[in-house]
Amino acid sequence: MIPRHQKLLFGILLLASLIMGVTLWHLRERAHQRLLAGQNSAPTSAPEVAPAEEATLLVANDSDNSLLTQARSLPLPADPGARARAVLGKLLDLYADPDAAHPVPGGGASVLQVFLLPVPEIAATKPAGASSPEQQTSPQLAVVNLMGSFAANHPSGIETETLTVLSICGTLHANLPRVTQVRFLVDGQPRATLAGHADLTRTYLAADAVPAEGAHP
């Protein structure tokens, strides 16, 4: 004959087993539902891509220290800041190519941001909150924020550094004519030079960085 305390213990174990089984079944069902929900929320179409447009690049050539105009078709976003970053990214991708005429490592990822701001002198003369048709054509200052690794690995030399800076300025002006001035940051901070020579503390006039094709900057 089975003692009473053993029957009680057996009953408790049986009840605990049943509870655990029901709990595991509910957990399995919840996991299955989450899996189905994740599959249903997956995108059913490819993300929208910016349409391809013709961009104008001012490409440096070390053989004769020139800037040459090249037309390239590439996706260009509508937002001016993103557009500026896209064209500069393509320019630096050309420089990172093994057969580049102006070899500079880093590529398009070296452009962290491009900020477009009103030219300070113009902004200072306008009342706060003023809105006019002139704002659609007023000059802009482009602030180009480069990665520290781009500056650290850039070939040193006054000519090669100047070509890089001027090609960036000229490319910005060619694709966004409102950009008349350009300044540079490196990792979000001011930097004295690009790689020991080209001055990054000054404001560059973008129009002056667009020489006649094949001319020396």
N, C-alpha and C positions, 0 to 999 in steps of 0.2 A: 504494500500500500504506500502511495506517494505521500510524503509529509506535506502538511498544509503550506509551510513556508516555501517549499519548492514549487508548488502549484502557483503560488502568488508571484514568485520570481519569474516563472515561465510566462505567466500572463503579462507581466510588465515588459519582458523582452519582446514578446509577440506584438504588443501594442506599439513599442518603440520602433520595431521593424516596419510595421504598417505606416506609421507616421513618416519615417525616413523615405519609404518608397513613394508615398504621395508627394512629399516635398521634392524629391528628385524628378518626378514626372512633371511637376509644375515648372521647375527650373529648365527642364529640357524644352518644354513647350514655349517658354518665354524666349529662350535662346533661338529657337527655330523662327519665332515671329520677328525677332530683331534681324535675323539673317534675311528673311523675306523683305522686310522694310528697307534694308540696305540695298538689296537688288533693285527694288522698285524705285529708289531715289537716285539710282545711277543715271548719268546723263544719257539721253537717247540719241544725241547728235553731237557732232564735233563742235568745240568752242569756236566762236566767231573770230575770224582772222582779218586784220586790217587789209584793205585792198592794196594791191601793188601800184605804186606810182613811180614816176621818174624822179630821181634825186640827183642833185649836182654835187659832186665831191671835188674838193681841191686836194689833189694827191701829190705828196712830196716825192722828189726824185733826187737821191743823193749824188748821182753821177754829175749833174750840172747845177745842183742847188736850186732847182726850179719847182714851181707848183703848176701842175697840169690839171685842166678841167676834165673830169670823167663823168659821164651820165650812167647811172645805175638804176635798175628797176628793183624796188624793194617795198615790203609792206610798210606803210606810213600811217600811224594813228592820227586821228583828227586833233587830239589835244596837242597844242604847240610844244609843251615841255617834253612829252613823250616822243613827239616827232623829232625834236632836236636830238634827243638821246639815241633814237634809231639811226639817224644819218651819221652821227659821230661813231656809233657802234660799228657801222659798216666800214667807215673810214679806218678805224683801228683794226678791224678784221683784215683789211687789205695789208696793213703794215705788219701784221703777225704772220702773213703768208711766207713760207720758206723762200719764195722767189721775189719777195717784195723789193722794189727799188729804194724803199726807205724802211729797212727792217727795224721794227720796234716790237718787243714781246708784250703780251698782255691781251690783245684782242678787244672785242666789243664790250666784254664784261668789265673792262677797266673804267668805263664811264658809269659812275654810281648814280648821279642825278644831273639834270640840267634845270636850273631855276631861271625863269624869265621875269624880270622886274622892270618897272618904269625907270628910265634914266633919271638919276637923282635930281639933276638940275631941272628937268621938266616937271617931276613930281612935286618939287618944292614950290613951284609957281602956281599949282592948281589948288583950289579950295578942297578941303576934305570932303569926300563923298561926291565930288563933282562928276558929272557924266555928260559927255559930248561926243560928236562924231570924230573929234580929233583923237580920242582914246583908241579908236580902231586903227590909227596909223601912227600913233606916237612912238618915238624910239624906245627900244628896250635894251636893258643890260642883261646879258646871259652870264650866269654864274655856273661854271662847269666844275663839278666835283669828281675828281679822279681818285682811283684806288692808290693807296700807298705803294703797293707792289709795282704799279705801272711806273711811278717816278723812280723807285729804287732800282728797277731793272732797265730803265731807259739809257741808251748809249750816251755817254758824256761828250760834250763838244758844243761850242757856240752855234755852229751851223746846223748840226742835226737837231738840236733842241729847238732852235728858232724855227726850223722848218715844221716841226711837229706843232708848235704853238700857232704859227700862222696858218697852217692847213686846217686846224680846228676852227680858228676864227673865220677864215674864208668860207669853209663849208657851212658854218652856221648862217652867215650872212647870205650865202647863195640860196639857201633853202627857206630862210626866214628873214626877208629883207628888213623887217623892223628891228632886227638885232644890229645895233650899231656899235655896241661896246661889249667886251668880254673880259671877265675876270676868272681866276682859277683858284680852286681849293684842292687840297689833297687830304683824303679821309676826313672831310668836313672842316679842316683847319687851314689857316694861311700857311704858305710855305715860301721860303725865300727864292728858291730856284727850282727848275724842273729836275736837272741832274748836275747842278753845279754852275750853270751858265745862264740859261734863259730866265729872265726875271719874272717871277710869278706874283710879285707884290704890286705890280702896276696894272692899270686898266688898258686893255688893247682896243684900238679902234678897228672894228671889223672890216670896214670898207678899205682901209689901207692894207689889209692882208689879202686882197684879191688883185694880184698883178695880172698883166697881160699874159696870155698863155705862153708858157715857155720862158717867161722873163724871170730874172733872179729876184727874190724877195729882199 
